[in-house]
Amino acid sequence: MATLTLNTAPSTSLWSKYLNFADTQQPNHLGWFLVSIVLHATLLVPLTFVLVYSLDGYVLPCLAISMLVFFANIVANMSSASTRVTIGLFYFSLLIHAMILLVTVAGI
């Protein structure tokens, strides 16, 4: 009687996919730094402030959180953090700004 063996490829987690992506982006570290700073300074922080202010949201806490995330990106990038940290902080800041805008638009 023949024995059946099942060979499956190990599944890669979302975290390991992110780490692989961040490692392949090492040559583009300066690009990620510039995109992060430019997007924060010209779009994310001003848009957050204008929308929160015009929709009568919590201006001071939302602006403080937005600026804190902005400065965290600046400090991490200016201190030569790895590309993993740069991309991770950038995605985290996008998530935070989206949450601020959702809370403001929903009126919570």
Number of C-alpha atoms within 10 A of each C-alpha: 3 4 5 6 6 6 6 6 6 6 6 8 9 9 9 10 11 14 15 12 14 19 14 13 16 14 10 11 21 14 12 18 20 13 13 23 19 12 15 24 14 10 11 20 19 15 15 20 21 13 16 21 16 11 13 12 20 16 17 12 11 23 20 12 16 23 17 13 21 21 14 16 25 17 12 16 22 10 9 12 13 15 24 19 15 23 20 16 19 23 13 14 22 18 12 16 22 14 13 23 19 12 15 21 14 10 11 8
